[in-house]
Amino acid sequence: MDITDQYMKFLSANYPDIAGRLDTLRSTTPTGNTPEEIEKAKAQIDEEIKTLANDPERVHRYEVWEKVPSVLRDRYDGRVPPEIMEAAERDEIYVLREMEYHPEKRNVDEVRAEVEEKYSNIITPEDIVQASLIAQGIFSGAIVAGYMEENAADLARSRMQSDDLSAQLENPNLTDEEKAAIHRQFLALHQSEYNIIKRDWGGDQARGIKPHQPEKLLIHMLGKFNAGKMDQKELVAIMADLQPHLKDRQSELLAYVQQGKVQAKIGRFKDKTRDLLAHYVLNELPDSEQARIMESAQRHYAKIRENLTSDQKAIAVAKNISAVRDNILPRQHSLSAQEKRAAMPSALNQGNERTA
């Protein structure tokens, strides 16, 4: 078992004594009066590290723990409750996803029953089932996030292609030209994912496809306008086209704008952006509901700022600058094998889907 940062994080949360002992051993310098004694001391240290790191029970529990969405792991400071671990061991991806997206849902049995009712008619395409749990996680995550089945499947297949390309890049014998060709394919995949998400959120008028999640596209466009990446005339035209489609999605809109990261995003909006949000997006809601959402967003963002250290605030500023520069629809990113395992089944969230 490789002693990665992720593995140490797991041990620190669940087996602090083991984590502490491993830290001590890894920082210990072998000593002795002769080269032979030093080598023997080194071998003893290495053997104890190997024994601690490869304990079958801990390794198995870690492999299950990795399947839990990172958002859920962080919610419990790495000490994931047994019932959630059981759901992960049983590969109940929809249960994990529901609990990931809805922090108020804490009872696994209740979520299991809800999942059976909501997703019993969802059939995961066979090619995705045969691919990997990561691909299934992409598909189920997109379904729980509100995507159409067709688009959820396309996102999962795009990730499968991305994984194939990542595997090809691991070939040490590739020429520079071959590497460049693979990177071009990555760019094409990113564009494809952009198109899939945009089509799901905002539809495709030329193909007669109606917007499926217009509230997400509108909040995303408001973010671009707020960052100075879109002028008001263009934004208002887009909002006017999408606004009629929100009339039958008031419950979805209300749920979306109350998500934590969306609240934080709205809290950063300038006055002009907030006015446009109220006028075009929240106009179907009662004035009292609009005020509550706006006030909550301000409090949410203020609380985040209060809890940050000076270093974290500096990092946040840097990330905001980066976001302004790269303000685009969410897209998948290629990950190392270790990162993929760490992200499963939250791979969809490697982009900005939660905050867009």
N, C-alpha and C positions, 0 to 999 in steps of 0.2 A: 504494500500500500504506500503510494507516494504521500509524503507529509506536505501537503499543499496548505496555503493560507486558509482555504475553505475547510479543509479537514481540521486544522487547528481551531478554527472558529467553532466548528461543531463540538470538538472536544472541550473547549473552554466553557461552552454553555452547558454541556451535558456530563462531562467528566473532568471537572476542573483540576483534580489531583493528577490525573494522567497527563493533562495538558501541561501542568506545571513541571512534572517530572521530565517530559519530553523537551521542554524548553531548557531545563537545566542540563540534560544530557547533550543536547545539540550545541550548547555553548561551552561544554567542558573540554578542556585541552588534555589529551592523554599525557601522563607523566610516568617517569621511570628512570632508573640509573643507567640503563643500557638501551640500545635500539630495540632489542628483543622485548624488554619490559614495556617500552613505549608502544610497540606494535601489539603486544598482548592486551595492554590497557585499552587501546583503540578498538581492538576486536571485541572486548567485553562491552564497551560502550555501544558499539554498532549492534551487537547482538541484543542488548536490552532495548535499544530503540526499535529494532525490527520486531521484537516480541510485543512491545507495547503498541506499535503502529498497526500490527497485523492481527490483533485479537479478533477472532471470527465474529463474536457477538457485536463488538463495536463497529467493525467494518460493515456488517450487515445493516446495523441501525443507521449508519452514516449513508449507505446507499439508498435507504428508504427516505431519510431526512432530505437528501438531495432532490427527491421527487416533489417535495413540498414547495409550492411557489415561494420565491424569496420574500415576497411581500408578507406572506403568512409567517414565515420563519422570523422575520424582523419584528412582526407584531408581538411575538411571544419571546423576543430577545434570544432566539435560537433554541429555547426549550419548548419544543412543539408538544402540545398535549397528546397523550396516547391515542385518543380517538381519531385525531387528525393523522397521526402516523399510521394508524391502521388503514385509513382511507387511502393514504399514499401507497402503502404496501399492496393494497388491492387494486391499485391503478385506477381509482375512481376520480378520473380527471375532472369530470363535470362538477363533482362535489367540491374538489379543491378549488376549482375556478370560481364557483359561486361564492365560496367563503373568502376568496381572495378579493373579488370585486365588491363584496358586501360585508364590511367589517362588523356590521350589527348581527350577522348570522354566526352564532357560536355553537349551536347544537347540531352535531353531525347527523344524528338520526333524522332530525327535522329537515335538514338540507337534503339528505338522501331521498326522502319522500318527495320533496319539492322537485328535485332533479328528475325523478321518475315521472312526475306529472308533466314537467316542462319540456323534457328532451327525449322522451321515450320514442317519439316518431323520427328523431334525427338519426340518420344512418350514415356512419362514417364510410366514405368510399373505400373500396377494397384496397386500392393501391396505397392509400394513406395508412390503413390498418397494417399492411404488410411492411411499411417503411420503417417506422420507429415510433417510440413513445413521444419523441420530440415533435414529429409531424402530427401525431394525434393531439398533442398539447396545443399546437398552433391552431388546428382545426377547432377543437372544443373551446379554446380561449376566444377565438373569433366569434363563435356561435354565442357564447355567454356575453361577449361584448356587444352583441346586437347585429352582427354581420349576417347577410344572406348566406344560405348553405353553399351556393355556387361560388361566392366570393371567398368564403372561409376555406373551401377546398382549394381554390386557386392560390390563396396565401400559403397554405400548407405545402402545396406542390412546388411553389416558388422556393420555399425554404429547403425542400428536398433537393432541388437543383443546386441551391447554394451550398448545401452540405457536400454534394458530389464535386463541385468545383473546389471546395476547400480541401477535399481529399486529394484531388489532382495536384494541388499546389504543394502538397507534402512530398511530392516526388523530387528528390534531390538532383535528378538528371535532366530536369526541364531546362530548355534554353531560354534566353531572355525573350525571344520572340514568342515562345509558347506561353511563358508567364504573362506577357502583355496581352495575348489573345484571351487568356482566362480572365484577366482583370477587365477586359472589355465585356466579357460575358456577365461578370458581376454587375457592371454598370447597367447593362441591359435588363438584368433581373431587378435591380433597384427601381428602374423606370417602370417595369411591369408592375411591381408591388405598389408604387405610387398610383398607377392607373387603376389598379384593382380597388384600392382604398377610396380614391376619389370617385370612382364609379359607384361604390356602395353608398358613400356619404351623400354625394350630390347628383347621382343618376347620370344618364347620358342621353341628352335631348335628341341627338342625331339618330340614336338607335331606339328611341322611344322608351328608355328606361327611366322610371321615376326615382327621385331621391329616396333612399331607404333610411338614412340617418342624417337628415338635414341639420339637426341641432349641432352635430359634431363639426360639420363643414362650416357652419356659421360662426361658431366659437373660434374655429381655426382661422378663418378669414379676419375676424376681429383681432385676433392675435397678430396677424401680419400687418394689419392697419395700425395697430398700437405700436408695432416695432418700426413703423415708417417704411414698410415694404409694399404698401398698396395705397393708392390715393382714394379719397372718399367717394368720388364719383364712381369708380370701378366697384368699390365695396358695396355701395348702396344699390347698384344695379344687380349684383349677385344676391344681396339680401332680399331685394324685391322679388326676384325669381323664386327664391327658396321659401320665403315666408308663408305662402299659401299651403305649403306641404307640412307646416308645423301645426296646423289647426287640429289635426287628428293625432298629434304626438305630444300633447301637453304633458301627459304623465311622464313620458320618456325625457322630454326637455327638462322637466322639474327635477327628475332623478339625476340627470346628467350634470346640470349646473350646480347640484349640491354635492357632487363628488369632491373629495378633499383637494385633489390637485387642480381640478377645474376651479374650485373656489379660490385657491391660491393664485391661479392665473388671472381670474377676474379681479382679485384684490390688487393686482399690479396694473390694471388698466388705468389709463388717464381719464380725466373727466369726460372728454369728448367721446372716447370709446365706450365708456359706461352709458352715456346718453344714447348712443346708437344701439347698444345692447338692449336697453330698456324699451326703446321706441320700436325696434324691428323684431327682436327675438322674444322678449318677455311681454310684449304688448297684450297678449291674450290672457295673461295672468292678472289677478286682482292687484291693485296698487299696493296693498299691504303685503302681498306675497313678494312682489318685486322688491320692496324696501327691505324685507327680511333677508332675501337672497343677497342683496348688495351689502347690507350691514354685516351679514355673516361672512361674506368674502373678505371684507376689510379686516374683521377680527381674526379670521383664519390666517391671512397673510401677516398681520401684525404679530400674532402669536409665534409664527414660524421665525420671524425676524428676531423676536425677543429671545428665543431659545438657541440662537446660533452664537457660537464663539466668534471672536474677531477673525480668526483664520477661516472659519466656515463662511462668514459673510463675504470675505474676499473671494473665496472659491465660487460662491453663489453669483457674485458680480461677474466673474470671469465666464461662468456658464451662461449668464444672461446675455453677455456680449456675443458669445458663440451662437446662442439661439437666435439673436437678431440677425447675425450674418448668415445663418443656415436655416432660416425660417421656412421650412418646407413641410409637406405632409409626411407623416411617419413612414418609415421604411425599415426593413430588416437589415441587420448587419451581420457579416460573417463572424463567427466566433470560433475560438479554439475548442478542441474537444472537451477540455476541462470546463470552459465557460458554458458550453452547451449543457453539460451535465448539471452545472450549478444553477442554470437558468430554468431548467425543466421543472414544471410545465409552464413557466412564465415567459417563454421565448417571445411571444407576441409583444410583450412589454419592453423589449429591448429598444423599440422605437419610441415615439412620443404619443402613442395612441391614448394613453391615459390623460394627457394634459392638453391634447390638441382640441 
